Amino acid sequence: MSKKVVQRVSFCVVLAAMIGFAGSLLLRTSMSGSIVQAAGGLTPQPINMPGFPVASATIEGWVNNNDQSSMRAHGWALWVGISSITPQSGGWPVWETWYTDTEVASGPPTARESLKFNQLRAAGRPINPFHQPRQFRHQLLRNRFAPALAAIDTGSQVVGFNKFDVDYSQFVWTNGYNNGQTLWNIQANWPSSTPIANRIIKPFPATAIGLKPTFQIVHGPNNQNGITVLNYWLGDLTTGPQNSTDPANPVWSTWKQCVVLNTGSGPVPSNLTCTIAGKPSTVSPSGVVPVSQFFNFALSATEASDICSNIQPDAQCPVKAGDYAILVAMHMTTREDDNWTWQTFWWNYNQPFPYGPPPSNVMAPFNNYAMCTGYSMTVNPPNSPQGTNVLCYNPYLEAGLTGVNGVGSNCMSCHTVASYGNNPNNPGYPPFTGPTSYISVNVAQDDVTYYDCQTTTDFSWFLAGDIAGGTTPPKQPACTTSQAAR
């Protein structure tokens, strides 16, 4: 059996601007950006995947046998299931009907704080409140957009939010976990005799799904004639860092290849070159692509203003109404197994898909994304200090993190330590600099570093960081890790 992993911490607060979705989905509309209204409002829909959730025993079998083929097939089936447009999804991909982190934090649809969301949903629009991905917030507080939208070194144009299916959301609401005080009361009331491994919230249901859709902003047709020069990832997760000017810290703007994205109707200038590490280069773009190669939507004036004022305050912020948010990456996790399943997707261009192409039933434009899966922290054997580390990170999200070897990371090892509390040793993200990616409360050093004096949150950084981390904690007793209950 693969070992059950336990979880960990985060402390950043989501500073999310609540903005309505006022753009057009080019999957269904013309390049003119005309808006398609969903009749009867927008109600969260279940994943369109027969047989979901897959039995935990089946997934454990894949893990124990290192059956990468079955794990990848499952990851693609999940991708099909969330990107499908069903008769009930109002013309949107299923995942766009789901609740955002902002909605879940505000309470169920019957809560007074949810009124504004209900009004937007009644208009048939997804709710997409942009904020910086948690990975970047601590290092981007003072960074600003560069004059050209694709020329800043720190990834500050990578913006997004979380999406949760109904079962994930309802679980949070039913248990009051959207209230930070509820979580801190749990932490304060553990009897001193409670073993560290048992200091955990209730487990999510097997049907719970969490997403982190991640976007970049590109010029619309009325901004810079619709021309954006956009860097893209080349290679797989092992070779890709070498296609950066900084292989050890390959944030997206250091990537040495680019493409021209044209949302306008005019010609593309012939003298364009890639901007690499914030500087002009002599490298020519690899090609010209339309915005329809990405899942995308056009920004309203309110959305553009909110991105500038709430994410990157700057009098010269270049984001304008009519610019596009293009999907460049997405993390996806499901609670089908005790350790959850982990897959991540990123836009792929000008090369074969690094780990195999999407199946034919993935509809455009979602068939333009590559995928890796990480259903364990190590293989041969799985989830063991003696195993070989699993590599599964997202180039747009983990490459270039300060103090973390993001290009040596995987999702499960990062989320297994999601918790809140007052352990002074806890560094936040695992650094991924040691010989093994295996992290467990049953390993003495991991216990002292990550788990002592903490309450773990079943792999949820949303609960650990955004809810508990967004609440002023009550006074905590001093943490003495050497004397903590084992």
PESULMO-V522458 format. One record per pair of residues at least 24 apart in sequence whose ideal C-beta (glycine too) atoms are under 10 Angstrom apart, sorted by the first residue. I is the first residue (numbers start at 1). J is the second residue. Records with the same first field share a line. If there is no record, write none. Layout:
BEGIN
I->J ; J
END
This chain:
BEGIN
1->57 ; 60 ; 61 ; 63 ; 64 ; 382 ; 383
2->59 ; 60 ; 61 ; 62 ; 63 ; 64 ; 337 ; 338 ; 339 ; 375 ; 376 ; 377 ; 378 ; 379 ; 381 ; 382 ; 383 ; 384 ; 387
3->63 ; 338 ; 339 ; 376 ; 377 ; 378 ; 381 ; 382 ; 383 ; 384 ; 438 ; 440 ; 442
4->60 ; 197 ; 337 ; 338 ; 339 ; 383 ; 416 ; 440 ; 441 ; 442
5->338 ; 339 ; 340 ; 376 ; 377 ; 383 ; 412 ; 413 ; 415 ; 416 ; 417 ; 438 ; 439 ; 440 ; 441 ; 442 ; 456 ; 459
6->196 ; 197 ; 198 ; 199 ; 200 ; 338 ; 339 ; 416 ; 417 ; 418 ; 419 ; 439 ; 440 ; 441 ; 442 ; 446 ; 447 ; 450 ; 451 ; 454 ; 456 ; 458 ; 459
7->200 ; 201 ; 339 ; 340 ; 415 ; 416 ; 417 ; 418 ; 419 ; 439 ; 441 ; 450 ; 451 ; 454 ; 455 ; 456 ; 457 ; 458 ; 459 ; 460 ; 461 ; 463 ; 464
8->413 ; 414 ; 415 ; 416 ; 417 ; 418 ; 419 ; 420 ; 421 ; 423 ; 426 ; 428 ; 429 ; 430 ; 439 ; 441 ; 446 ; 449 ; 450 ; 451 ; 454 ; 456 ; 457 ; 459 ; 460 ; 461 ; 464
9->417 ; 418 ; 419 ; 420 ; 421 ; 423 ; 426 ; 427 ; 428 ; 429 ; 450 ; 451 ; 454 ; 455 ; 456 ; 457 ; 461 ; 464 ; 465 ; 468 ; 469
10->134 ; 414 ; 415 ; 417 ; 418 ; 419 ; 420 ; 426 ; 428 ; 429 ; 457 ; 460 ; 461 ; 462 ; 463 ; 464 ; 465 ; 466 ; 468 ; 469
11->134 ; 138 ; 420 ; 426 ; 428 ; 464 ; 465 ; 466 ; 468 ; 469 ; 470
12->131 ; 132 ; 133 ; 134 ; 135 ; 136 ; 137 ; 138 ; 428 ; 461 ; 465 ; 466 ; 469 ; 470
13->131 ; 134 ; 137 ; 180 ; 465 ; 466 ; 467 ; 469 ; 470 ; 471
14->101 ; 102 ; 105 ; 129 ; 131 ; 132 ; 134 ; 137 ; 161 ; 162 ; 462 ; 465 ; 466 ; 467 ; 469 ; 470
15->131 ; 132 ; 137 ; 141 ; 310 ; 311 ; 470
16->100 ; 101 ; 102 ; 105 ; 129 ; 130 ; 131 ; 132 ; 161 ; 162 ; 306 ; 310 ; 311 ; 466
17->102 ; 129 ; 130 ; 131 ; 302 ; 303 ; 305 ; 306 ; 307 ; 308 ; 309 ; 310 ; 311
18->100 ; 102 ; 103 ; 106 ; 116 ; 117 ; 120 ; 127 ; 128 ; 129 ; 130 ; 306 ; 310
19->102 ; 120 ; 127 ; 128 ; 129 ; 130 ; 161 ; 299 ; 300 ; 302 ; 303 ; 304 ; 305 ; 306 ; 307 ; 310
20->116 ; 117 ; 119 ; 120 ; 121 ; 123 ; 125 ; 126 ; 127 ; 128 ; 129 ; 300 ; 302 ; 303 ; 306
21->92 ; 96 ; 100 ; 120 ; 121 ; 123 ; 124 ; 125 ; 126 ; 127 ; 128 ; 129 ; 297 ; 299 ; 300 ; 303 ; 325
22->120 ; 123 ; 125 ; 128 ; 297 ; 298 ; 299 ; 300 ; 301 ; 302 ; 303 ; 304 ; 321
23->125 ; 126 ; 128 ; 220 ; 296 ; 297 ; 298 ; 299 ; 300 ; 303 ; 321 ; 322 ; 323 ; 324 ; 325
24->296 ; 297 ; 298 ; 324
25->85 ; 91 ; 92 ; 93 ; 96 ; 126 ; 295 ; 296 ; 297 ; 298
26->263 ; 290 ; 291 ; 292 ; 293 ; 294 ; 295 ; 296 ; 297 ; 298 ; 324 ; 326 ; 365
27->83 ; 85 ; 91 ; 92 ; 93 ; 292 ; 294 ; 295 ; 296 ; 297 ; 363 ; 364 ; 365 ; 366
28->85 ; 91 ; 92 ; 93
29->91 ; 292 ; 297 ; 298
30->292
31->221 ; 226 ; 263 ; 264 ; 265 ; 290 ; 291 ; 292
32->221 ; 298
33->220 ; 221 ; 263 ; 291 ; 297 ; 298 ; 322 ; 324
34->298
35->124 ; 125 ; 297 ; 298 ; 300
36->90 ; 91 ; 92 ; 124
37->90 ; 91 ; 123 ; 124 ; 125
38->88 ; 89 ; 90 ; 91 ; 92 ; 96 ; 97 ; 121 ; 122 ; 123 ; 124 ; 125 ; 126
39->90 ; 91 ; 124
40->88 ; 90 ; 122 ; 124
41->90 ; 118 ; 119 ; 120 ; 121 ; 122 ; 123 ; 124 ; 125
42->88 ; 89 ; 90 ; 91 ; 92 ; 96 ; 97 ; 98 ; 120 ; 121 ; 122 ; 123 ; 124 ; 125 ; 126 ; 127
43->88 ; 89 ; 90 ; 97 ; 109 ; 121 ; 124 ; 166
44->88 ; 89 ; 94 ; 95 ; 96 ; 97 ; 98 ; 99 ; 103 ; 109 ; 121 ; 163 ; 164 ; 165 ; 166 ; 167 ; 169 ; 170
45->82 ; 84 ; 85 ; 86 ; 87 ; 88 ; 89 ; 90 ; 92 ; 93 ; 94 ; 95 ; 96 ; 97 ; 98 ; 165 ; 166
46->81 ; 86 ; 88 ; 89 ; 94 ; 97 ; 98 ; 165 ; 166 ; 167 ; 207 ; 209
47->77 ; 78 ; 80 ; 81 ; 82 ; 83 ; 84 ; 86 ; 94 ; 95 ; 98 ; 165 ; 167 ; 207 ; 209 ; 334
48->80 ; 81 ; 82 ; 83 ; 84 ; 85 ; 86 ; 88 ; 89 ; 93 ; 94
49->74 ; 77 ; 78 ; 79 ; 80 ; 81 ; 82 ; 84 ; 94 ; 209 ; 334
50->77 ; 81
51->77 ; 81
52->77 ; 78 ; 81 ; 206 ; 207 ; 209 ; 334 ; 336
53->167 ; 205 ; 206 ; 207 ; 208 ; 209 ; 334 ; 335 ; 336 ; 337 ; 341
54->78 ; 206 ; 334 ; 336 ; 337 ; 341
55->206 ; 336 ; 337
56->206 ; 335 ; 336 ; 337 ; 338 ; 339 ; 341
57->337
58->336 ; 337
59->334 ; 336 ; 337 ; 338 ; 339 ; 340 ; 341 ; 375
60->337 ; 338 ; 339 ; 375 ; 376 ; 382
62->337 ; 341 ; 373 ; 375 ; 376 ; 382
63->337 ; 339 ; 341 ; 375 ; 376 ; 379 ; 381 ; 382 ; 383
64->376 ; 379 ; 381 ; 382 ; 383
65->382
66->375 ; 376 ; 379 ; 380 ; 381 ; 382 ; 387 ; 388
67->375
68->355 ; 356 ; 373 ; 375 ; 379
69->356
70->373 ; 375
71->341 ; 342 ; 343 ; 372 ; 373 ; 374 ; 375 ; 376
72->343 ; 355 ; 356 ; 359 ; 371 ; 372 ; 373 ; 375
73->356 ; 359 ; 373
74->334 ; 336 ; 341 ; 343 ; 373 ; 375
75->332 ; 334 ; 341 ; 342 ; 343 ; 344 ; 345 ; 355 ; 358 ; 371 ; 372 ; 373 ; 374 ; 375
76->343 ; 345 ; 356 ; 357 ; 358 ; 359 ; 361 ; 362 ; 371 ; 373
77->359 ; 361 ; 362
78->209 ; 332 ; 333 ; 334 ; 336 ; 341 ; 343 ; 345 ; 371 ; 373
79->330 ; 332 ; 343 ; 345 ; 358 ; 359 ; 361 ; 362 ; 366 ; 367 ; 369 ; 371
80->358 ; 359 ; 361 ; 362 ; 363 ; 366 ; 367
81->209 ; 334
82->163 ; 165 ; 209 ; 211 ; 213 ; 330 ; 332 ; 334 ; 366
83->295 ; 330 ; 345 ; 358 ; 362 ; 363 ; 364 ; 365 ; 366 ; 367 ; 369
84->361 ; 362 ; 363 ; 366
85->363
89->126
90->121 ; 124 ; 125 ; 126
91->124
92->124 ; 125 ; 126
93->126 ; 295 ; 363 ; 366
94->165
95->126 ; 163 ; 164 ; 165 ; 209 ; 211 ; 213 ; 295 ; 330 ; 332
96->125 ; 126 ; 127 ; 128 ; 163 ; 213 ; 295 ; 297
97->121 ; 126 ; 127 ; 163 ; 165 ; 166
98->126 ; 127 ; 162 ; 163 ; 164 ; 165 ; 166 ; 168 ; 169 ; 209 ; 210 ; 211
99->127 ; 162 ; 163 ; 164 ; 165 ; 166 ; 168 ; 169 ; 170 ; 172 ; 173
100->126 ; 127 ; 128 ; 129 ; 161 ; 162 ; 163 ; 164 ; 169 ; 211 ; 213
101->129 ; 131 ; 160 ; 161 ; 162 ; 163 ; 164 ; 169 ; 178 ; 210 ; 211 ; 212 ; 462 ; 466 ; 467
102->127 ; 128 ; 129 ; 131 ; 161 ; 162 ; 466
103->127 ; 129 ; 161 ; 162 ; 163 ; 164 ; 169 ; 178
104->162 ; 163 ; 164 ; 168 ; 169 ; 170 ; 171 ; 172 ; 173 ; 177 ; 178 ; 210 ; 462 ; 463 ; 466 ; 467
105->162 ; 172 ; 177 ; 178 ; 179 ; 180 ; 462 ; 463 ; 466 ; 467 ; 470
106->173 ; 178
107->172 ; 173 ; 176 ; 178 ; 179
108->169 ; 170 ; 172 ; 173 ; 174 ; 178
109->169 ; 173
110->173
111->173 ; 178
113->178
125->297
126->163 ; 297
127->161 ; 163
128->159 ; 160 ; 161 ; 163 ; 213 ; 215 ; 297 ; 303 ; 325
129->160 ; 161 ; 162 ; 303 ; 306 ; 310
130->159 ; 160 ; 161 ; 215 ; 217 ; 299 ; 303 ; 306 ; 307 ; 310 ; 311 ; 325
131->159 ; 160 ; 161 ; 162 ; 307 ; 310 ; 311 ; 466
132->156 ; 157 ; 158 ; 159 ; 160 ; 310 ; 311 ; 312
133->158 ; 159 ; 160 ; 161 ; 162 ; 212 ; 214 ; 215 ; 329 ; 331 ; 394 ; 396 ; 397 ; 398
134->160 ; 162 ; 212 ; 397 ; 428 ; 429 ; 461 ; 462 ; 465 ; 466 ; 469
135->212 ; 214 ; 394 ; 396 ; 397 ; 398 ; 399 ; 400 ; 401 ; 402 ; 404 ; 406 ; 414 ; 429 ; 461
136->251 ; 397 ; 400 ; 401 ; 402
137->311 ; 465
138->401 ; 402 ; 403 ; 428
139->400 ; 401 ; 402 ; 403
140->311 ; 312
142->312 ; 313
143->312 ; 314
144->308 ; 312 ; 313 ; 314 ; 315 ; 316 ; 317
145->217 ; 307 ; 308 ; 311 ; 312 ; 314 ; 316 ; 317 ; 318 ; 319
146->253 ; 275 ; 278 ; 316 ; 318
147->224 ; 316 ; 318
148->219 ; 224 ; 227 ; 228 ; 229 ; 275 ; 278 ; 280 ; 318
149->216 ; 217 ; 218 ; 219 ; 223 ; 224 ; 227 ; 228 ; 229 ; 230 ; 261 ; 275 ; 318 ; 319 ; 323
150->216 ; 217 ; 218 ; 219 ; 228 ; 229 ; 230 ; 231 ; 252 ; 253 ; 258 ; 259 ; 261 ; 274 ; 275
151->229 ; 231 ; 253 ; 274 ; 275 ; 276 ; 277 ; 278 ; 279 ; 280
152->251 ; 252 ; 253 ; 275 ; 278 ; 312
153->245 ; 246 ; 249 ; 251 ; 252 ; 253 ; 254 ; 276 ; 277 ; 278 ; 279 ; 400
154->251 ; 252 ; 253 ; 278 ; 400 ; 402
155->214 ; 216 ; 251 ; 252 ; 253 ; 254 ; 396 ; 397 ; 399 ; 400 ; 401
156->251 ; 253 ; 311 ; 312
157->215 ; 216 ; 217 ; 218 ; 230 ; 252 ; 253 ; 307 ; 311 ; 312 ; 319 ; 328 ; 396
158->214 ; 215 ; 216 ; 217 ; 251 ; 252 ; 253 ; 328 ; 329 ; 394 ; 396 ; 397 ; 400
159->213 ; 214 ; 215 ; 216 ; 217 ; 307 ; 311 ; 312 ; 319 ; 325
160->211 ; 212 ; 213 ; 214 ; 215 ; 216 ; 325 ; 327 ; 328 ; 329 ; 330 ; 331 ; 396 ; 397
161->211 ; 212 ; 213 ; 214 ; 215
162->210 ; 211 ; 212 ; 213 ; 331 ; 460 ; 461 ; 462 ; 466
163->209 ; 210 ; 211 ; 212 ; 213 ; 330 ; 332
164->204 ; 208 ; 209 ; 210 ; 211 ; 460 ; 462
165->207 ; 208 ; 209 ; 210 ; 211 ; 334
166->207 ; 208 ; 209
167->204 ; 205 ; 206 ; 207 ; 208 ; 209 ; 335
168->204 ; 205 ; 207 ; 208 ; 209 ; 210 ; 211 ; 333 ; 334 ; 335 ; 460 ; 462
169->208 ; 209 ; 210
170->205 ; 207 ; 208
171->201 ; 202 ; 203 ; 204 ; 205 ; 207 ; 208 ; 335 ; 458
172->201 ; 204 ; 208 ; 460 ; 462 ; 463 ; 467
174->202
175->201 ; 202 ; 204 ; 463
177->201 ; 202 ; 204 ; 457 ; 458 ; 460 ; 462 ; 463 ; 467 ; 468
178->462 ; 463 ; 466 ; 467
179->467 ; 468 ; 471
180->420 ; 463 ; 466 ; 467 ; 468 ; 469 ; 470 ; 471 ; 472 ; 473
181->467 ; 468 ; 471 ; 472 ; 473 ; 474
182->467 ; 468 ; 471
183->420 ; 455 ; 457 ; 463 ; 464 ; 467 ; 468 ; 469 ; 471 ; 473
184->420 ; 421 ; 455 ; 467 ; 468 ; 471 ; 472 ; 473 ; 474 ; 476
185->474
186->420 ; 455 ; 457 ; 468
187->419 ; 420 ; 421 ; 422 ; 453 ; 454 ; 455 ; 468 ; 473 ; 474 ; 476
188->421 ; 455 ; 473 ; 474 ; 475 ; 476 ; 477
189->455
190->421 ; 453 ; 455 ; 485
191->485
192->477 ; 483 ; 484 ; 485
193->485
194->485
195->441 ; 484 ; 485 ; 486
196->441 ; 442 ; 447 ; 448 ; 450 ; 451 ; 452 ; 453 ; 454 ; 455 ; 456 ; 481 ; 484 ; 485 ; 486
197->440 ; 441 ; 442 ; 447 ; 451 ; 456 ; 485 ; 486
198->441 ; 456 ; 485
199->419 ; 421 ; 441 ; 451 ; 452 ; 453 ; 454 ; 455 ; 456 ; 484 ; 485
200->419 ; 441 ; 451 ; 454 ; 455 ; 456 ; 457 ; 458
201->419 ; 420 ; 455 ; 456 ; 457 ; 458 ; 460 ; 463 ; 464 ; 468
202->458
203->335 ; 338 ; 458 ; 459
204->333 ; 334 ; 335 ; 340 ; 457 ; 458 ; 459 ; 460 ; 463
205->335
206->334 ; 335 ; 336 ; 337 ; 338
207->334 ; 335 ; 336
208->333 ; 334 ; 335 ; 336 ; 340 ; 458 ; 459 ; 460
209->332 ; 333 ; 334 ; 335 ; 336 ; 340 ; 341
210->331 ; 332 ; 333 ; 334 ; 335 ; 340 ; 415 ; 459 ; 460 ; 461 ; 462
211->330 ; 331 ; 332 ; 333 ; 334 ; 345
212->329 ; 330 ; 331 ; 332 ; 333 ; 344 ; 394 ; 397 ; 461 ; 462
213->295 ; 325 ; 327 ; 328 ; 329 ; 330 ; 331 ; 332 ; 345
214->325 ; 327 ; 328 ; 329 ; 330 ; 331 ; 344 ; 345 ; 346 ; 394 ; 396 ; 397
215->294 ; 295 ; 296 ; 297 ; 307 ; 324 ; 325 ; 326 ; 327 ; 328 ; 329 ; 330 ; 396
216->252 ; 261 ; 294 ; 296 ; 324 ; 325 ; 326 ; 327 ; 328 ; 329 ; 347 ; 396
217->299 ; 303 ; 304 ; 307 ; 311 ; 312 ; 318 ; 319 ; 320 ; 323 ; 324 ; 325 ; 326
218->261 ; 262 ; 263 ; 291 ; 294 ; 296 ; 319 ; 323 ; 324 ; 325 ; 326
219->261 ; 262 ; 263 ; 264 ; 291 ; 318 ; 319 ; 320 ; 322 ; 323 ; 324
220->263 ; 264 ; 291 ; 298 ; 299 ; 304 ; 319 ; 320 ; 321 ; 322 ; 323 ; 324
221->262 ; 263 ; 264 ; 265 ; 266 ; 291 ; 298 ; 322 ; 323 ; 324
222->263 ; 264 ; 320 ; 321 ; 322 ; 323
223->263 ; 264 ; 304 ; 318 ; 319 ; 320 ; 321 ; 322 ; 323 ; 324
224->263 ; 264 ; 318 ; 320 ; 323
225->262 ; 263 ; 264 ; 265 ; 266 ; 267 ; 268 ; 269
226->261 ; 262 ; 263 ; 264 ; 265 ; 266 ; 268 ; 291 ; 322 ; 323 ; 324
227->260 ; 261 ; 262 ; 263 ; 264 ; 266 ; 267 ; 268 ; 269 ; 272 ; 288
228->258 ; 259 ; 260 ; 261 ; 262 ; 263 ; 291 ; 323 ; 324 ; 326
229->258 ; 259 ; 260 ; 261 ; 268 ; 269 ; 272 ; 273 ; 274 ; 275 ; 285
230->255 ; 258 ; 259 ; 260 ; 261 ; 274 ; 275 ; 285 ; 289 ; 294 ; 326 ; 328 ; 347 ; 349
231->255 ; 256 ; 257 ; 258 ; 259 ; 274 ; 275 ; 276 ; 277 ; 285
232->257 ; 258 ; 259 ; 261 ; 274 ; 285 ; 286 ; 287 ; 289 ; 328 ; 346 ; 347 ; 348 ; 349 ; 350 ; 351 ; 395 ; 396
233->257 ; 328 ; 329 ; 346 ; 347 ; 348 ; 349 ; 351 ; 354 ; 370 ; 394 ; 395 ; 396 ; 399
234->286 ; 348 ; 349 ; 350 ; 351 ; 354 ; 395
235->351 ; 354 ; 395
236->351 ; 352 ; 353 ; 354 ; 355 ; 370 ; 372 ; 391 ; 395
237->344 ; 346 ; 354 ; 355 ; 370 ; 372 ; 391 ; 392 ; 393 ; 394 ; 395 ; 398 ; 399 ; 407 ; 408 ; 409 ; 410
238->354 ; 391 ; 407
239->354
240->346 ; 351 ; 354 ; 395 ; 399 ; 407
241->395 ; 399 ; 400 ; 406 ; 407 ; 408
244->276 ; 277 ; 395 ; 399 ; 400 ; 407
245->276 ; 277 ; 279 ; 281
246->277 ; 399 ; 400
247->399 ; 407
248->399 ; 400 ; 405 ; 406 ; 407
249->399 ; 400 ; 401 ; 402 ; 404 ; 405 ; 406 ; 407
250->395 ; 398 ; 399 ; 400 ; 406 ; 407
251->277 ; 395 ; 396 ; 399 ; 400 ; 401 ; 402 ; 406
252->328 ; 329 ; 395 ; 396 ; 397 ; 399 ; 400
253->277 ; 278 ; 279 ; 400
254->278 ; 399 ; 400
255->395 ; 399
256->281 ; 283
257->283 ; 284 ; 285 ; 286 ; 349 ; 350 ; 351
258->283 ; 284 ; 285 ; 286 ; 287 ; 349
259->285 ; 286 ; 287 ; 288 ; 289 ; 293 ; 347 ; 349 ; 350
260->284 ; 285 ; 286 ; 287 ; 288 ; 289
261->285 ; 288 ; 289 ; 290 ; 291 ; 293 ; 294 ; 296 ; 324 ; 326
262->288 ; 289 ; 290 ; 291
263->290 ; 291 ; 292 ; 296 ; 298 ; 322 ; 323 ; 324 ; 326
286->349 ; 350 ; 351
287->349 ; 350
289->347 ; 349 ; 350 ; 368
290->365
291->324 ; 326 ; 365
292->326 ; 364 ; 365 ; 368
293->326 ; 347 ; 349 ; 364 ; 365 ; 368
294->324 ; 325 ; 326 ; 327 ; 328 ; 347 ; 365 ; 366 ; 368 ; 369
295->325 ; 326 ; 327 ; 328 ; 330 ; 347 ; 364 ; 365 ; 366 ; 368 ; 369
296->324 ; 325 ; 326 ; 327 ; 365
297->324 ; 325 ; 326 ; 327
298->322 ; 323 ; 324 ; 325
299->323 ; 324 ; 325
326->365
327->365 ; 366 ; 368 ; 369
328->369 ; 394 ; 395 ; 396 ; 397
329->369 ; 370 ; 394 ; 395 ; 396 ; 397 ; 398
330->366 ; 369 ; 371 ; 394 ; 396 ; 397
331->393 ; 394 ; 396 ; 397 ; 398 ; 411 ; 415
332->371 ; 373 ; 411
333->374 ; 411 ; 412 ; 415 ; 459 ; 460
335->458 ; 459 ; 460
336->375
337->375 ; 376
338->458 ; 459
339->375 ; 376 ; 377 ; 382 ; 383 ; 412 ; 415 ; 416 ; 459
340->375 ; 411 ; 412 ; 415 ; 416 ; 458 ; 459 ; 460
341->373 ; 374 ; 375 ; 411 ; 412
342->372 ; 373 ; 374 ; 375 ; 376 ; 377 ; 390 ; 392 ; 410 ; 411 ; 412 ; 413 ; 414 ; 415 ; 459
343->371 ; 372 ; 373 ; 374 ; 375 ; 392 ; 411
344->369 ; 370 ; 371 ; 372 ; 373 ; 374 ; 392 ; 393 ; 394 ; 395 ; 396 ; 397 ; 398 ; 410 ; 411
345->369 ; 370 ; 371 ; 372 ; 394 ; 396
346->370 ; 371 ; 372 ; 393 ; 394 ; 395 ; 396 ; 397
347->395 ; 396
355->392
370->394 ; 395
372->410 ; 411
373->410 ; 411
374->409 ; 410 ; 411 ; 412 ; 413 ; 414 ; 437
375->410 ; 411 ; 412
376->410 ; 412 ; 413 ; 437 ; 438
377->410 ; 411 ; 412 ; 413 ; 414 ; 416 ; 430 ; 436 ; 437 ; 438 ; 439 ; 440
378->410 ; 412 ; 413 ; 436 ; 437 ; 438
381->438
382->438
383->412 ; 413 ; 416 ; 437 ; 438 ; 439 ; 440
384->436 ; 438 ; 440
385->434 ; 435 ; 436 ; 437 ; 438 ; 439 ; 440 ; 443 ; 446
386->436 ; 438
387->436 ; 437 ; 438
388->436 ; 437
389->413 ; 432 ; 434 ; 435 ; 436 ; 437 ; 438
390->437 ; 438
391->432 ; 437
393->432
398->429 ; 432
401->429 ; 431 ; 432
402->429
403->427 ; 428 ; 429 ; 431 ; 433
404->428 ; 429 ; 430 ; 431 ; 432 ; 433
405->429 ; 430 ; 431 ; 432 ; 433 ; 434
406->431 ; 432
407->432
408->432 ; 433 ; 434 ; 437
409->437
410->437
411->459
412->437 ; 438 ; 439 ; 459
413->437 ; 438 ; 439
414->439 ; 459 ; 461
415->457 ; 458 ; 459 ; 460 ; 461 ; 464
416->440 ; 441 ; 446 ; 450 ; 451 ; 456 ; 459
417->441 ; 446 ; 449 ; 450 ; 451 ; 454 ; 456 ; 457 ; 459 ; 461 ; 464
418->450 ; 454 ; 456 ; 457 ; 458 ; 459 ; 460 ; 461 ; 462 ; 463 ; 464 ; 465 ; 468
419->450 ; 451 ; 453 ; 454 ; 455 ; 456 ; 457 ; 458 ; 460 ; 461 ; 463 ; 464 ; 465 ; 468
420->454 ; 455 ; 456 ; 457 ; 463 ; 464 ; 465 ; 467 ; 468 ; 469 ; 471 ; 473
421->450 ; 451 ; 452 ; 453 ; 454 ; 455 ; 456 ; 464 ; 468 ; 473 ; 476 ; 479
422->452 ; 453 ; 454 ; 473 ; 475 ; 476 ; 477 ; 478 ; 479
423->447 ; 448 ; 449 ; 450 ; 451 ; 452 ; 453 ; 454 ; 476 ; 479 ; 481 ; 484
424->452 ; 453 ; 478 ; 479 ; 480 ; 481
425->449 ; 450 ; 451 ; 452 ; 453 ; 479 ; 481
426->450 ; 451 ; 452 ; 453 ; 454 ; 479 ; 481
428->465
429->461
441->486
442->486
444->486
447->481 ; 484 ; 486
448->481 ; 482 ; 484
449->481
451->481 ; 484
452->479 ; 480 ; 481 ; 482 ; 483 ; 484 ; 485 ; 486
453->477 ; 478 ; 479 ; 480 ; 481 ; 484 ; 485
454->479 ; 484
END
